[in-house]
Each structure stands twice: as structure tokens, then as C-alpha cells.
Amino acid sequence: METSLKQWTHKQYDLIERAITRGTRISAYRRGTEFVVVPERLKVILGREAIESTHPTTGDKIVLFLDELEAVEAVR
């Protein structure tokens, strides 16, 4: 099992944490695909940090691993 830890800045963690507490959307980019989600919590799954989130329209649950993300932005 390979575990890689990508270093995220305090500003990026703050953006995610603010979205969790406020229930607002974020835009996350992984392998050229944009995911607009409502993050619910940060957690560690098998040694990897992940954002548990929900799709704002369908309600589908989506787990995004931080070490796979290229960028995260707040949706206004």
C-alpha cells in the first residue's frame, strides 16, 4: 500500500474547513475534472486525508483524497 502525503497550506485547509462549517460549496480539480461539492468533513482513510462530501444537486456522496487533488477553490 502506497501512501503519499501532499503538503497543503494553511490557507487551503482554512478554505475547506470554512466550507464545512458554513455548508458552502467548493470546486475541486482531480486529473483535469472539476468536482463541485459540499464538503461535510475531513478524515483519514487508510492513512490518506480525504474530504467526505455531497454533490449539491443529486445528493450523491463523494470522497475526494487530498493527495489526488490539483486545486481547491471556494465557489461564490
mmJSON file of the N, C-alpha and C atoms, coordinates in Angstrom:
{"data_MODEL":{"atom_site":{
"group_PDB":["ATOM","ATOM","ATOM","ATOM","ATOM","ATOM","ATOM","ATOM","ATOM","ATOM","ATOM","ATOM","ATOM","ATOM","ATOM","ATOM","ATOM","ATOM","ATOM","ATOM","ATOM","ATOM","ATOM","ATOM","ATOM","ATOM","ATOM","ATOM","ATOM","ATOM","ATOM","ATOM","ATOM","ATOM","ATOM","ATOM","ATOM","ATOM","ATOM","ATOM","ATOM","ATOM","ATOM","ATOM","ATOM","ATOM","ATOM","ATOM","ATOM","ATOM","ATOM","ATOM","ATOM","ATOM","ATOM","ATOM","ATOM","ATOM","ATOM","ATOM","ATOM","ATOM","ATOM","ATOM","ATOM","ATOM","ATOM","ATOM","ATOM","ATOM","ATOM","ATOM","ATOM","ATOM","ATOM","ATOM","ATOM","ATOM","ATOM","ATOM","ATOM","ATOM","ATOM","ATOM","ATOM","ATOM","ATOM","ATOM","ATOM","ATOM","ATOM","ATOM","ATOM","ATOM","ATOM","ATOM","ATOM","ATOM","ATOM","ATOM","ATOM","ATOM","ATOM","ATOM","ATOM","ATOM","ATOM","ATOM","ATOM","ATOM","ATOM","ATOM","ATOM","ATOM","ATOM","ATOM","ATOM","ATOM","ATOM","ATOM","ATOM","ATOM","ATOM","ATOM","ATOM","ATOM","ATOM","ATOM","ATOM","ATOM","ATOM","ATOM","ATOM","ATOM","ATOM","ATOM","ATOM","ATOM","ATOM","ATOM","ATOM","ATOM","ATOM","ATOM","ATOM","ATOM","ATOM","ATOM","ATOM","ATOM","ATOM","ATOM","ATOM","ATOM","ATOM","ATOM","ATOM","ATOM","ATOM","ATOM","ATOM","ATOM","ATOM","ATOM","ATOM","ATOM","ATOM","ATOM","ATOM","ATOM","ATOM","ATOM","ATOM","ATOM","ATOM","ATOM","ATOM","ATOM","ATOM","ATOM","ATOM","ATOM","ATOM","ATOM","ATOM","ATOM","ATOM","ATOM","ATOM","ATOM","ATOM","ATOM","ATOM","ATOM","ATOM","ATOM","ATOM","ATOM","ATOM","ATOM","ATOM","ATOM","ATOM","ATOM","ATOM","ATOM","ATOM","ATOM","ATOM","ATOM","ATOM","ATOM","ATOM","ATOM","ATOM","ATOM","ATOM","ATOM","ATOM","ATOM","ATOM","ATOM","ATOM","ATOM","ATOM","ATOM","ATOM","ATOM"],
"id":[1,2,3,4,5,6,7,8,9,10,11,12,13,14,15,16,17,18,19,20,21,22,23,24,25,26,27,28,29,30,31,32,33,34,35,36,37,38,39,40,41,42,43,44,45,46,47,48,49,50,51,52,53,54,55,56,57,58,59,60,61,62,63,64,65,66,67,68,69,70,71,72,73,74,75,76,77,78,79,80,81,82,83,84,85,86,87,88,89,90,91,92,93,94,95,96,97,98,99,100,101,102,103,104,105,106,107,108,109,110,111,112,113,114,115,116,117,118,119,120,121,122,123,124,125,126,127,128,129,130,131,132,133,134,135,136,137,138,139,140,141,142,143,144,145,146,147,148,149,150,151,152,153,154,155,156,157,158,159,160,161,162,163,164,165,166,167,168,169,170,171,172,173,174,175,176,177,178,179,180,181,182,183,184,185,186,187,188,189,190,191,192,193,194,195,196,197,198,199,200,201,202,203,204,205,206,207,208,209,210,211,212,213,214,215,216,217,218,219,220,221,222,223,224,225,226,227,228],
"type_symbol":["N","C","C","N","C","C","N","C","C","N","C","C","N","C","C","N","C","C","N","C","C","N","C","C","N","C","C","N","C","C","N","C","C","N","C","C","N","C","C","N","C","C","N","C","C","N","C","C","N","C","C","N","C","C","N","C","C","N","C","C","N","C","C","N","C","C","N","C","C","N","C","C","N","C","C","N","C","C","N","C","C","N","C","C","N","C","C","N","C","C","N","C","C","N","C","C","N","C","C","N","C","C","N","C","C","N","C","C","N","C","C","N","C","C","N","C","C","N","C","C","N","C","C","N","C","C","N","C","C","N","C","C","N","C","C","N","C","C","N","C","C","N","C","C","N","C","C","N","C","C","N","C","C","N","C","C","N","C","C","N","C","C","N","C","C","N","C","C","N","C","C","N","C","C","N","C","C","N","C","C","N","C","C","N","C","C","N","C","C","N","C","C","N","C","C","N","C","C","N","C","C","N","C","C","N","C","C","N","C","C","N","C","C","N","C","C","N","C","C","N","C","C","N","C","C","N","C","C"],
"label_atom_id":["N","CA","C","N","CA","C","N","CA","C","N","CA","C","N","CA","C","N","CA","C","N","CA","C","N","CA","C","N","CA","C","N","CA","C","N","CA","C","N","CA","C","N","CA","C","N","CA","C","N","CA","C","N","CA","C","N","CA","C","N","CA","C","N","CA","C","N","CA","C","N","CA","C","N","CA","C","N","CA","C","N","CA","C","N","CA","C","N","CA","C","N","CA","C","N","CA","C","N","CA","C","N","CA","C","N","CA","C","N","CA","C","N","CA","C","N","CA","C","N","CA","C","N","CA","C","N","CA","C","N","CA","C","N","CA","C","N","CA","C","N","CA","C","N","CA","C","N","CA","C","N","CA","C","N","CA","C","N","CA","C","N","CA","C","N","CA","C","N","CA","C","N","CA","C","N","CA","C","N","CA","C","N","CA","C","N","CA","C","N","CA","C","N","CA","C","N","CA","C","N","CA","C","N","CA","C","N","CA","C","N","CA","C","N","CA","C","N","CA","C","N","CA","C","N","CA","C","N","CA","C","N","CA","C","N","CA","C","N","CA","C","N","CA","C","N","CA","C","N","CA","C","N","CA","C","N","CA","C","N","CA","C","N","CA","C"],
"label_alt_id":[null,null,null,null,null,null,null,null,null,null,null,null,null,null,null,null,null,null,null,null,null,null,null,null,null,null,null,null,null,null,null,null,null,null,null,null,null,null,null,null,null,null,null,null,null,null,null,null,null,null,null,null,null,null,null,null,null,null,null,null,null,null,null,null,null,null,null,null,null,null,null,null,null,null,null,null,null,null,null,null,null,null,null,null,null,null,null,null,null,null,null,null,null,null,null,null,null,null,null,null,null,null,null,null,null,null,null,null,null,null,null,null,null,null,null,null,null,null,null,null,null,null,null,null,null,null,null,null,null,null,null,null,null,null,null,null,null,null,null,null,null,null,null,null,null,null,null,null,null,null,null,null,null,null,null,null,null,null,null,null,null,null,null,null,null,null,null,null,null,null,null,null,null,null,null,null,null,null,null,null,null,null,null,null,null,null,null,null,null,null,null,null,null,null,null,null,null,null,null,null,null,null,null,null,null,null,null,null,null,null,null,null,null,null,null,null,null,null,null,null,null,null,null,null,null,null,null,null],
"label_comp_id":["MET","MET","MET","GLU","GLU","GLU","THR","THR","THR","SER","SER","SER","LEU","LEU","LEU","LYS","LYS","LYS","GLN","GLN","GLN","TRP","TRP","TRP","THR","THR","THR","HIS","HIS","HIS","LYS","LYS","LYS","GLN","GLN","GLN","TYR","TYR","TYR","ASP","ASP","ASP","LEU","LEU","LEU","ILE","ILE","ILE","GLU","GLU","GLU","ARG","ARG","ARG","ALA","ALA","ALA","ILE","ILE","ILE","THR","THR","THR","ARG","ARG","ARG","GLY","GLY","GLY","THR","THR","THR","ARG","ARG","ARG","ILE","ILE","ILE","SER","SER","SER","ALA","ALA","ALA","TYR","TYR","TYR","ARG","ARG","ARG","ARG","ARG","ARG","GLY","GLY","GLY","THR","THR","THR","GLU","GLU","GLU","PHE","PHE","PHE","VAL","VAL","VAL","VAL","VAL","VAL","VAL","VAL","VAL","PRO","PRO","PRO","GLU","GLU","GLU","ARG","ARG","ARG","LEU","LEU","LEU","LYS","LYS","LYS","VAL","VAL","VAL","ILE","ILE","ILE","LEU","LEU","LEU","GLY","GLY","GLY","ARG","ARG","ARG","GLU","GLU","GLU","ALA","ALA","ALA","ILE","ILE","ILE","GLU","GLU","GLU","SER","SER","SER","THR","THR","THR","HIS","HIS","HIS","PRO","PRO","PRO","THR","THR","THR","THR","THR","THR","GLY","GLY","GLY","ASP","ASP","ASP","LYS","LYS","LYS","ILE","ILE","ILE","VAL","VAL","VAL","LEU","LEU","LEU","PHE","PHE","PHE","LEU","LEU","LEU","ASP","ASP","ASP","GLU","GLU","GLU","LEU","LEU","LEU","GLU","GLU","GLU","ALA","ALA","ALA","VAL","VAL","VAL","GLU","GLU","GLU","ALA","ALA","ALA","VAL","VAL","VAL","ARG","ARG","ARG"],
"label_asym_id":["A","A","A","A","A","A","A","A","A","A","A","A","A","A","A","A","A","A","A","A","A","A","A","A","A","A","A","A","A","A","A","A","A","A","A","A","A","A","A","A","A","A","A","A","A","A","A","A","A","A","A","A","A","A","A","A","A","A","A","A","A","A","A","A","A","A","A","A","A","A","A","A","A","A","A","A","A","A","A","A","A","A","A","A","A","A","A","A","A","A","A","A","A","A","A","A","A","A","A","A","A","A","A","A","A","A","A","A","A","A","A","A","A","A","A","A","A","A","A","A","A","A","A","A","A","A","A","A","A","A","A","A","A","A","A","A","A","A","A","A","A","A","A","A","A","A","A","A","A","A","A","A","A","A","A","A","A","A","A","A","A","A","A","A","A","A","A","A","A","A","A","A","A","A","A","A","A","A","A","A","A","A","A","A","A","A","A","A","A","A","A","A","A","A","A","A","A","A","A","A","A","A","A","A","A","A","A","A","A","A","A","A","A","A","A","A","A","A","A","A","A","A","A","A","A","A","A","A"],
"label_entity_id":["1","1","1","1","1","1","1","1","1","1","1","1","1","1","1","1","1","1","1","1","1","1","1","1","1","1","1","1","1","1","1","1","1","1","1","1","1","1","1","1","1","1","1","1","1","1","1","1","1","1","1","1","1","1","1","1","1","1","1","1","1","1","1","1","1","1","1","1","1","1","1","1","1","1","1","1","1","1","1","1","1","1","1","1","1","1","1","1","1","1","1","1","1","1","1","1","1","1","1","1","1","1","1","1","1","1","1","1","1","1","1","1","1","1","1","1","1","1","1","1","1","1","1","1","1","1","1","1","1","1","1","1","1","1","1","1","1","1","1","1","1","1","1","1","1","1","1","1","1","1","1","1","1","1","1","1","1","1","1","1","1","1","1","1","1","1","1","1","1","1","1","1","1","1","1","1","1","1","1","1","1","1","1","1","1","1","1","1","1","1","1","1","1","1","1","1","1","1","1","1","1","1","1","1","1","1","1","1","1","1","1","1","1","1","1","1","1","1","1","1","1","1","1","1","1","1","1","1"],
"label_seq_id":[1,1,1,2,2,2,3,3,3,4,4,4,5,5,5,6,6,6,7,7,7,8,8,8,9,9,9,10,10,10,11,11,11,12,12,12,13,13,13,14,14,14,15,15,15,16,16,16,17,17,17,18,18,18,19,19,19,20,20,20,21,21,21,22,22,22,23,23,23,24,24,24,25,25,25,26,26,26,27,27,27,28,28,28,29,29,29,30,30,30,31,31,31,32,32,32,33,33,33,34,34,34,35,35,35,36,36,36,37,37,37,38,38,38,39,39,39,40,40,40,41,41,41,42,42,42,43,43,43,44,44,44,45,45,45,46,46,46,47,47,47,48,48,48,49,49,49,50,50,50,51,51,51,52,52,52,53,53,53,54,54,54,55,55,55,56,56,56,57,57,57,58,58,58,59,59,59,60,60,60,61,61,61,62,62,62,63,63,63,64,64,64,65,65,65,66,66,66,67,67,67,68,68,68,69,69,69,70,70,70,71,71,71,72,72,72,73,73,73,74,74,74,75,75,75,76,76,76],
"pdbx_PDB_ins_code":[null,null,null,null,null,null,null,null,null,null,null,null,null,null,null,null,null,null,null,null,null,null,null,null,null,null,null,null,null,null,null,null,null,null,null,null,null,null,null,null,null,null,null,null,null,null,null,null,null,null,null,null,null,null,null,null,null,null,null,null,null,null,null,null,null,null,null,null,null,null,null,null,null,null,null,null,null,null,null,null,null,null,null,null,null,null,null,null,null,null,null,null,null,null,null,null,null,null,null,null,null,null,null,null,null,null,null,null,null,null,null,null,null,null,null,null,null,null,null,null,null,null,null,null,null,null,null,null,null,null,null,null,null,null,null,null,null,null,null,null,null,null,null,null,null,null,null,null,null,null,null,null,null,null,null,null,null,null,null,null,null,null,null,null,null,null,null,null,null,null,null,null,null,null,null,null,null,null,null,null,null,null,null,null,null,null,null,null,null,null,null,null,null,null,null,null,null,null,null,null,null,null,null,null,null,null,null,null,null,null,null,null,null,null,null,null,null,null,null,null,null,null,null,null,null,null,null,null],
"Cartn_x":[0.839,0.0,0.886,0.669,1.442,0.638,1.261,0.604,1.485,0.941,1.695,0.989,1.767,1.201,1.563,0.611,0.827,0.673,1.554,1.51,0.55,-0.479,-1.439,-1.129,-1.399,-1.13,-2.249,-1.949,-2.974,-4.156,-3.873,-4.926,-5.877,-5.325,-6.155,-6.998,-6.4,-7.161,-8.259,-7.939,-8.943,-10.118,-9.835,-10.895,-11.826,-11.247,-12.048,-12.829,-12.16,-12.817,-13.946,-13.749,-14.812,-16.018,-15.766,-16.865,-17.624,-16.91,-17.567,-18.461,-17.943,-18.729,-19.887,-19.723,-20.774,-21.724,-21.352,-22.196,-22.164,-21.051,-20.928,-20.155,-20.232,-19.621,-18.151,-17.419,-16.052,-15.945,-14.948,-14.639,-13.284,-13.242,-12.006,-11.65,-10.372,-9.907,-9.034,-9.417,-8.65,-8.513,-7.283,-6.975,-7.768,-7.841,-8.498,-10.015,-10.592,-12.045,-12.392,-13.405,-13.857,-15.01,-14.914,-15.977,-16.471,-17.727,-18.325,-19.113,-18.702,-19.282,-19.488,-20.295,-20.455,-19.689,-18.54,-17.765,-18.465,-18.384,-19.026,-18.025,-16.88,-15.848,-14.54,-13.458,-12.133,-11.871,-11.299,-10.972,-9.783,-9.246,-8.143,-8.682,-8.455,-8.881,-7.64,-7.303,-6.12,-4.872,-4.702,-3.522,-3.543,-4.657,-4.76,-5.85,-5.543,-6.542,-7.586,-8.838,-9.931,-11.002,-11.708,-12.868,-14.102,-14.938,-16.227,-17.178,-17.846,-18.68,-19.925,-20.8,-22.057,-22.173,-22.688,-22.975,-24.171,-24.081,-25.153,-26.496,-26.51,-27.765,-28.356,-27.509,-28.011,-28.014,-27.187,-27.08,-26.159,-25.519,-24.58,-23.393,-22.932,-21.756,-20.506,-19.532,-18.282,-17.128,-16.134,-14.934,-13.792,-13.154,-12.023,-10.771,-9.748,-8.499,-7.622,-7.128,-6.353,-5.1,-4.477,-3.245,-3.494,-4.747,-5.088,-5.56,-5.801,-6.346,-5.255,-5.549,-4.616,-4.886,-6.15,-6.525,-7.889,-8.098,-9.395,-9.701,-10.933,-11.346,-12.725,-12.994,-14.323,-15.238,-16.478,-17.485,-18.292,-18.398,-19.129,-20.49],
"Cartn_y":[-1.173,0.0,1.239,2.1,3.332,4.467,5.224,6.399,7.594,8.58,9.795,10.941,11.822,12.963,14.226,14.806,16.079,17.167,18.12,19.191,20.284,20.52,21.572,22.745,23.95,25.148,25.37,26.216,26.569,27.243,28.045,28.75,27.762,26.695,25.687,24.912,24.539,23.857,24.772,26.054,27.002,27.092,27.122,27.185,25.981,24.788,23.564,23.576,23.94,23.943,24.971,26.146,27.148,26.636,25.972,25.42,24.351,23.557,22.528,23.187,24.17,24.779,25.622,26.225,27.072,26.324,25.113,24.349,24.881,25.515,26.083,25.146,25.422,24.557,24.897,23.881,24.067,23.434,23.863,23.285,22.607,21.302,20.535,19.964,20.024,19.541,18.307,17.234,15.987,15.449,15.269,14.741,15.453,16.778,17.572,17.648,17.024,17.038,17.928,18.756,19.619,18.944,18.925,18.405,19.557,19.923,20.923,20.147,20.296,19.502,20.364,19.846,20.447,19.538,19.998,19.152,19.009,17.797,17.542,17.342,16.731,16.542,16.115,16.398,15.908,14.683,13.656,12.478,11.764,10.802,9.994,8.606,8.156,6.827,6.075,5.007,4.207,5.073,6.025,6.871,8.035,8.245,9.327,10.302,11.603,12.615,12.685,12.797,12.803,13.796,14.296,15.155,14.326,14.089,13.453,14.561,14.394,15.472,14.932,15.872,15.555,16.397,15.786,16.542,17.439,18.747,19.663,19.445,18.828,18.635,17.249,16.215,14.844,14.266,14.83,14.286,13.087,12.708,11.586,11.898,10.875,11.017,10.865,11.752,11.73,11.872,11.003,11.097,11.527,12.639,13.16,13.097,12.396,12.291,13.5,14.158,15.379,15.15,13.986,13.748,13.548,13.459,13.33,14.659,15.664,16.926,17.854,18.534,19.507,20.9,21.2,22.518,22.446,23.366,23.501,24.987,25.359,26.758,26.875,28.025,28.305,28.688,28.238,28.617,29.751,30.827,32.005,32.09],
"Cartn_z":[0.0,0.0,0.0,-0.969,-1.059,-0.452,0.433,0.986,0.71,0.065,-0.196,0.505,1.078,1.776,1.021,0.369,-0.298,0.755,0.744,1.72,1.269,2.051,1.779,2.689,2.218,3.008,4.021,5.006,5.997,5.312,4.299,3.576,2.892,2.308,1.646,2.665,3.802,4.846,5.389,5.58,6.062,5.103,3.805,2.798,2.92,3.061,3.196,4.506,5.596,6.899,6.971,6.354,6.316,5.544,4.418,3.622,4.414,5.195,6.02,7.064,7.775,8.851,8.321,7.146,6.578,5.65,5.26,4.344,2.923,2.549,1.208,0.283,-0.996,-1.999,-2.24,-2.672,-3.143,-4.525,-5.246,-6.541,-6.402,-6.633,-6.515,-7.883,-8.226,-9.526,-9.329,-10.037,-9.978,-11.404,-11.844,-13.191,-14.28,-14.197,-15.213,-15.118,-14.103,-13.924,-12.734,-12.913,-11.826,-11.084,-9.771,-8.915,-8.048,-8.189,-7.309,-6.266,-5.007,-3.927,-2.693,-1.772,-0.449,0.519,1.021,1.935,3.28,3.841,5.128,6.245,5.916,6.941,6.319,7.026,6.672,7.526,6.936,7.722,7.096,7.801,7.301,7.0,5.767,5.335,4.885,5.589,5.282,5.138,6.055,6.073,5.09,4.407,3.429,3.86,3.775,4.109,3.006,3.408,2.441,2.866,1.867,2.097,1.794,2.805,2.565,2.163,1.036,0.519,-0.153,-0.512,-1.174,-2.437,-3.502,-4.72,-4.42,-4.709,-4.301,-4.991,-6.164,-6.884,-6.667,-6.781,-6.713,-5.301,-4.416,-3.066,-2.971,-4.099,-4.084,-3.177,-2.452,-1.597,-2.456,-2.241,-2.988,-1.998,-2.106,-1.282,-2.19,-1.824,-2.591,-1.72,-2.193,-1.454,-1.768,-0.717,-0.906,-1.743,-1.619,-2.377,-3.871,-4.288,-5.704,-6.316,-5.474,-5.965,-6.453,-7.552,-8.108,-7.551,-7.25,-6.73,-6.058,-5.132,-4.462,-4.386,-4.742,-4.716,-4.079,-3.473,-2.944,-4.092,-4.039,-5.035,-4.437,-5.165,-4.664,-5.287],
"occupancy":[1.0,1.0,1.0,1.0,1.0,1.0,1.0,1.0,1.0,1.0,1.0,1.0,1.0,1.0,1.0,1.0,1.0,1.0,1.0,1.0,1.0,1.0,1.0,1.0,1.0,1.0,1.0,1.0,1.0,1.0,1.0,1.0,1.0,1.0,1.0,1.0,1.0,1.0,1.0,1.0,1.0,1.0,1.0,1.0,1.0,1.0,1.0,1.0,1.0,1.0,1.0,1.0,1.0,1.0,1.0,1.0,1.0,1.0,1.0,1.0,1.0,1.0,1.0,1.0,1.0,1.0,1.0,1.0,1.0,1.0,1.0,1.0,1.0,1.0,1.0,1.0,1.0,1.0,1.0,1.0,1.0,1.0,1.0,1.0,1.0,1.0,1.0,1.0,1.0,1.0,1.0,1.0,1.0,1.0,1.0,1.0,1.0,1.0,1.0,1.0,1.0,1.0,1.0,1.0,1.0,1.0,1.0,1.0,1.0,1.0,1.0,1.0,1.0,1.0,1.0,1.0,1.0,1.0,1.0,1.0,1.0,1.0,1.0,1.0,1.0,1.0,1.0,1.0,1.0,1.0,1.0,1.0,1.0,1.0,1.0,1.0,1.0,1.0,1.0,1.0,1.0,1.0,1.0,1.0,1.0,1.0,1.0,1.0,1.0,1.0,1.0,1.0,1.0,1.0,1.0,1.0,1.0,1.0,1.0,1.0,1.0,1.0,1.0,1.0,1.0,1.0,1.0,1.0,1.0,1.0,1.0,1.0,1.0,1.0,1.0,1.0,1.0,1.0,1.0,1.0,1.0,1.0,1.0,1.0,1.0,1.0,1.0,1.0,1.0,1.0,1.0,1.0,1.0,1.0,1.0,1.0,1.0,1.0,1.0,1.0,1.0,1.0,1.0,1.0,1.0,1.0,1.0,1.0,1.0,1.0,1.0,1.0,1.0,1.0,1.0,1.0,1.0,1.0,1.0,1.0,1.0,1.0,1.0,1.0,1.0,1.0,1.0,1.0],
"B_iso_or_equiv":[0.0,0.0,0.0,0.0,0.0,0.0,0.0,0.0,0.0,0.0,0.0,0.0,0.0,0.0,0.0,0.0,0.0,0.0,0.0,0.0,0.0,0.0,0.0,0.0,0.0,0.0,0.0,0.0,0.0,0.0,0.0,0.0,0.0,0.0,0.0,0.0,0.0,0.0,0.0,0.0,0.0,0.0,0.0,0.0,0.0,0.0,0.0,0.0,0.0,0.0,0.0,0.0,0.0,0.0,0.0,0.0,0.0,0.0,0.0,0.0,0.0,0.0,0.0,0.0,0.0,0.0,0.0,0.0,0.0,0.0,0.0,0.0,0.0,0.0,0.0,0.0,0.0,0.0,0.0,0.0,0.0,0.0,0.0,0.0,0.0,0.0,0.0,0.0,0.0,0.0,0.0,0.0,0.0,0.0,0.0,0.0,0.0,0.0,0.0,0.0,0.0,0.0,0.0,0.0,0.0,0.0,0.0,0.0,0.0,0.0,0.0,0.0,0.0,0.0,0.0,0.0,0.0,0.0,0.0,0.0,0.0,0.0,0.0,0.0,0.0,0.0,0.0,0.0,0.0,0.0,0.0,0.0,0.0,0.0,0.0,0.0,0.0,0.0,0.0,0.0,0.0,0.0,0.0,0.0,0.0,0.0,0.0,0.0,0.0,0.0,0.0,0.0,0.0,0.0,0.0,0.0,0.0,0.0,0.0,0.0,0.0,0.0,0.0,0.0,0.0,0.0,0.0,0.0,0.0,0.0,0.0,0.0,0.0,0.0,0.0,0.0,0.0,0.0,0.0,0.0,0.0,0.0,0.0,0.0,0.0,0.0,0.0,0.0,0.0,0.0,0.0,0.0,0.0,0.0,0.0,0.0,0.0,0.0,0.0,0.0,0.0,0.0,0.0,0.0,0.0,0.0,0.0,0.0,0.0,0.0,0.0,0.0,0.0,0.0,0.0,0.0,0.0,0.0,0.0,0.0,0.0,0.0,0.0,0.0,0.0,0.0,0.0,0.0],
"pdbx_formal_charge":[null,null,null,null,null,null,null,null,null,null,null,null,null,null,null,null,null,null,null,null,null,null,null,null,null,null,null,null,null,null,null,null,null,null,null,null,null,null,null,null,null,null,null,null,null,null,null,null,null,null,null,null,null,null,null,null,null,null,null,null,null,null,null,null,null,null,null,null,null,null,null,null,null,null,null,null,null,null,null,null,null,null,null,null,null,null,null,null,null,null,null,null,null,null,null,null,null,null,null,null,null,null,null,null,null,null,null,null,null,null,null,null,null,null,null,null,null,null,null,null,null,null,null,null,null,null,null,null,null,null,null,null,null,null,null,null,null,null,null,null,null,null,null,null,null,null,null,null,null,null,null,null,null,null,null,null,null,null,null,null,null,null,null,null,null,null,null,null,null,null,null,null,null,null,null,null,null,null,null,null,null,null,null,null,null,null,null,null,null,null,null,null,null,null,null,null,null,null,null,null,null,null,null,null,null,null,null,null,null,null,null,null,null,null,null,null,null,null,null,null,null,null,null,null,null,null,null,null],
"auth_seq_id":[1,1,1,2,2,2,3,3,3,4,4,4,5,5,5,6,6,6,7,7,7,8,8,8,9,9,9,10,10,10,11,11,11,12,12,12,13,13,13,14,14,14,15,15,15,16,16,16,17,17,17,18,18,18,19,19,19,20,20,20,21,21,21,22,22,22,23,23,23,24,24,24,25,25,25,26,26,26,27,27,27,28,28,28,29,29,29,30,30,30,31,31,31,32,32,32,33,33,33,34,34,34,35,35,35,36,36,36,37,37,37,38,38,38,39,39,39,40,40,40,41,41,41,42,42,42,43,43,43,44,44,44,45,45,45,46,46,46,47,47,47,48,48,48,49,49,49,50,50,50,51,51,51,52,52,52,53,53,53,54,54,54,55,55,55,56,56,56,57,57,57,58,58,58,59,59,59,60,60,60,61,61,61,62,62,62,63,63,63,64,64,64,65,65,65,66,66,66,67,67,67,68,68,68,69,69,69,70,70,70,71,71,71,72,72,72,73,73,73,74,74,74,75,75,75,76,76,76],
"auth_comp_id":["MET","MET","MET","GLU","GLU","GLU","THR","THR","THR","SER","SER","SER","LEU","LEU","LEU","LYS","LYS","LYS","GLN","GLN","GLN","TRP","TRP","TRP","THR","THR","THR","HIS","HIS","HIS","LYS","LYS","LYS","GLN","GLN","GLN","TYR","TYR","TYR","ASP","ASP","ASP","LEU","LEU","LEU","ILE","ILE","ILE","GLU","GLU","GLU","ARG","ARG","ARG","ALA","ALA","ALA","ILE","ILE","ILE","THR","THR","THR","ARG","ARG","ARG","GLY","GLY","GLY","THR","THR","THR","ARG","ARG","ARG","ILE","ILE","ILE","SER","SER","SER","ALA","ALA","ALA","TYR","TYR","TYR","ARG","ARG","ARG","ARG","ARG","ARG","GLY","GLY","GLY","THR","THR","THR","GLU","GLU","GLU","PHE","PHE","PHE","VAL","VAL","VAL","VAL","VAL","VAL","VAL","VAL","VAL","PRO","PRO","PRO","GLU","GLU","GLU","ARG","ARG","ARG","LEU","LEU","LEU","LYS","LYS","LYS","VAL","VAL","VAL","ILE","ILE","ILE","LEU","LEU","LEU","GLY","GLY","GLY","ARG","ARG","ARG","GLU","GLU","GLU","ALA","ALA","ALA","ILE","ILE","ILE","GLU","GLU","GLU","SER","SER","SER","THR","THR","THR","HIS","HIS","HIS","PRO","PRO","PRO","THR","THR","THR","THR","THR","THR","GLY","GLY","GLY","ASP","ASP","ASP","LYS","LYS","LYS","ILE","ILE","ILE","VAL","VAL","VAL","LEU","LEU","LEU","PHE","PHE","PHE","LEU","LEU","LEU","ASP","ASP","ASP","GLU","GLU","GLU","LEU","LEU","LEU","GLU","GLU","GLU","ALA","ALA","ALA","VAL","VAL","VAL","GLU","GLU","GLU","ALA","ALA","ALA","VAL","VAL","VAL","ARG","ARG","ARG"],
"auth_asym_id":["A","A","A","A","A","A","A","A","A","A","A","A","A","A","A","A","A","A","A","A","A","A","A","A","A","A","A","A","A","A","A","A","A","A","A","A","A","A","A","A","A","A","A","A","A","A","A","A","A","A","A","A","A","A","A","A","A","A","A","A","A","A","A","A","A","A","A","A","A","A","A","A","A","A","A","A","A","A","A","A","A","A","A","A","A","A","A","A","A","A","A","A","A","A","A","A","A","A","A","A","A","A","A","A","A","A","A","A","A","A","A","A","A","A","A","A","A","A","A","A","A","A","A","A","A","A","A","A","A","A","A","A","A","A","A","A","A","A","A","A","A","A","A","A","A","A","A","A","A","A","A","A","A","A","A","A","A","A","A","A","A","A","A","A","A","A","A","A","A","A","A","A","A","A","A","A","A","A","A","A","A","A","A","A","A","A","A","A","A","A","A","A","A","A","A","A","A","A","A","A","A","A","A","A","A","A","A","A","A","A","A","A","A","A","A","A","A","A","A","A","A","A","A","A","A","A","A","A"],
"auth_atom_id":["N","CA","C","N","CA","C","N","CA","C","N","CA","C","N","CA","C","N","CA","C","N","CA","C","N","CA","C","N","CA","C","N","CA","C","N","CA","C","N","CA","C","N","CA","C","N","CA","C","N","CA","C","N","CA","C","N","CA","C","N","CA","C","N","CA","C","N","CA","C","N","CA","C","N","CA","C","N","CA","C","N","CA","C","N","CA","C","N","CA","C","N","CA","C","N","CA","C","N","CA","C","N","CA","C","N","CA","C","N","CA","C","N","CA","C","N","CA","C","N","CA","C","N","CA","C","N","CA","C","N","CA","C","N","CA","C","N","CA","C","N","CA","C","N","CA","C","N","CA","C","N","CA","C","N","CA","C","N","CA","C","N","CA","C","N","CA","C","N","CA","C","N","CA","C","N","CA","C","N","CA","C","N","CA","C","N","CA","C","N","CA","C","N","CA","C","N","CA","C","N","CA","C","N","CA","C","N","CA","C","N","CA","C","N","CA","C","N","CA","C","N","CA","C","N","CA","C","N","CA","C","N","CA","C","N","CA","C","N","CA","C","N","CA","C","N","CA","C","N","CA","C","N","CA","C","N","CA","C","N","CA","C","N","CA","C"],
"pdbx_PDB_model_num":[1,1,1,1,1,1,1,1,1,1,1,1,1,1,1,1,1,1,1,1,1,1,1,1,1,1,1,1,1,1,1,1,1,1,1,1,1,1,1,1,1,1,1,1,1,1,1,1,1,1,1,1,1,1,1,1,1,1,1,1,1,1,1,1,1,1,1,1,1,1,1,1,1,1,1,1,1,1,1,1,1,1,1,1,1,1,1,1,1,1,1,1,1,1,1,1,1,1,1,1,1,1,1,1,1,1,1,1,1,1,1,1,1,1,1,1,1,1,1,1,1,1,1,1,1,1,1,1,1,1,1,1,1,1,1,1,1,1,1,1,1,1,1,1,1,1,1,1,1,1,1,1,1,1,1,1,1,1,1,1,1,1,1,1,1,1,1,1,1,1,1,1,1,1,1,1,1,1,1,1,1,1,1,1,1,1,1,1,1,1,1,1,1,1,1,1,1,1,1,1,1,1,1,1,1,1,1,1,1,1,1,1,1,1,1,1,1,1,1,1,1,1,1,1,1,1,1,1]
}}}
